[in-house]
Amino acid sequence: MALTESTDPLLQEITGPTPGQMLRKRVFGHQGLLFGGIVLGILLLVAIFAPLLAPHDPYAQSLMTRMEPPVFLGGTWEHPLGTDHLGRDYLSRLIYGARVSLMIGVIAALISGVIGTAMGVAAGYFGGRVDMVVTFLINVRLAMPVVLVALAVVAILGGSLQVVIVVLGLLLWDRFAVVMRASTLQVRGREYVAAARAIGASTPRVILSEIMPNIANNLIVVVTLEMAHAILLEAALSFLGLGVQPPTPSWGLMVSEGKNMMLFEPWLVLIPGAVLFLLVLAINLMGDGLRDVTAPDNRS
Amino acid sequence: MLTFILKRLGLAVLVALTVSFISFVLLFLAGDPAAALAGETASGEDIEAIRRLYGFDRPMLVQYVDWLYSAVRGDFGESYYFRLPVASLIAERLSVTMTLGVCGITFALLTAVPLGVAAAIRPNSIIDRVALFLSVAGQAMPSFWFGLILIVVFAIQLGWLPPSGASSPAHFIMPTIVLGYYAMPAIMRLTRAGMLEVLSSDYIRTARAKGAPEGRVLFRHALRNAIIPVVSLAAVQMGFMLGGSIVVESIFALHGAGYLAWESIARNDLPTVQALILVFSMFYIVFTFLADVLNAWLDPRMRSS
């Protein structure tokens, strides 16, 4: 305790920076990670507190005030980002749209993460036939055109938030399986795994308390990548009219609805697309940053 | 080498069979194809007659084997909507999608490889940072949004390019950019990483030591080796891109196979959707197979695994 938290300059020189200090320095020295983390944090707060932040009901239509321009294009502060073709407040729909996107990203990545991690760790740890089967399944999954299959299944089951989340979750496990398999293979032969086996630890115990903690950093990176992937796919499906159905405020759907009026009111398309871009950019930057910060060979 | 090819080929066939089975099961569970065929006004007897006529009353496995047997011979049945053979319908649309795919991957390679090389020559320079920024931004850009922005700027505001259709080469410029930028980040990162690794190797030092001009060292010695994995990545990306062309084709109203897929899904045209899923996954399987064989041919170490 006294050693790790000491501020005595002499002692510090001898012991060097503590692991916590080194980590803090790496995190705060990484611009991408900081930017991504802050933007994602803000959007998360916006999503959580949407009912408090939104100035209007995102579903309330008003035929008297349709297609009002945003403030910076001569509109009023009553509707800071204007209104859409049904007179619904654009800012409120944007704020509630953050909920849709983040919910889809988080839950779909959770579902696919559980499936993919289980498959990848099993393949890497047991090897042999298990590995053959998992590798084959990964090949099959990669050969299936995601957009096409997702579109077809969502169309069959009927577009709703739950269906889109589950379909994406069941489709996007491939990268989890690939990365977790490779990471497990790397860790499997280490001495501490052999040591755990030698003292008689059961297989589940070896996997949960020896393997998992040591591949968790790679897992986090894939989680962020797949979150971004799921959010982009949902937006694309909704844009094509076969994802989340109106009147749900999904950013992809907003772009699609604004598309017809793009000629005269380009901001109807520009605003939701820009927010979508910002969210995915923030998640990707955070993923890249986490990889840089946690990778042992990048520590200097 | 031959054993490698045969083994890899066997795997490819097995993957194709599994994909076809999964997609068949998925669409089989979709609901009643007989009711879809008969239309909304049909009576129960009509639907029953159609069900017997098309053989929808048989067990699923029998129907699958039957469908597969015809599909192998190039017969994918008849489209519910167009009342035409699905195979000729797809063949007709495929040229647009293939053209788009080839243009897209060419665009991606022509922009990503020089950028990756330039970034690797001077790590942490301005070029490197710009390249990194482009790849990070490219990955986050929703392709449908990017496509719409291009339409607003280049077709509507500037009037340089046609907004939609496929009747002239100019129609393919914007779709090529939108489809190609999607594959760019991965290719650029791999080129950069490969060049960085190769440039620090012994034979490059030897080449420089014997006084070879820098341009020759970079392109004859370094790039030739760094490009090997990029070629196979490009083949895989090509397979992905053909599947991803649905979004691009729908934005620019290019009537290719992706557009057909979108229309057919919206119209509940199951035989067409079924065939398109198989065709798109076959493209991916063939391209990854070619990439693996190419890799094994260029790099003998790959043959053992």
Interface residues (C-beta under 8 A of the other chain):
Chain A: G32 F136 N139 V140 L142 A143 M144 P145 V146 V147 L148 V149 L151 A152 V153 A155 I156 A228 L232 A235 A236 F239 L240 G241 L242 G252 V255 K259 M262 L263 P266 V269 L270 G273 L276 F277 V280 L281 N284 L285 D288
Chain B: L11 L14 V15 A16 T18 V19 I22 S23 L26 L27 L29 A30 G31 V136 A137 Q139 A140 M141 P142 S143 F144 W145 L148 I149 I151 V152 I156 L242 G243 G244 I246 V247 S250 A261 W262 I265 A266 N268 V273 L276 I277 F280 S281 Y284 I285 T288
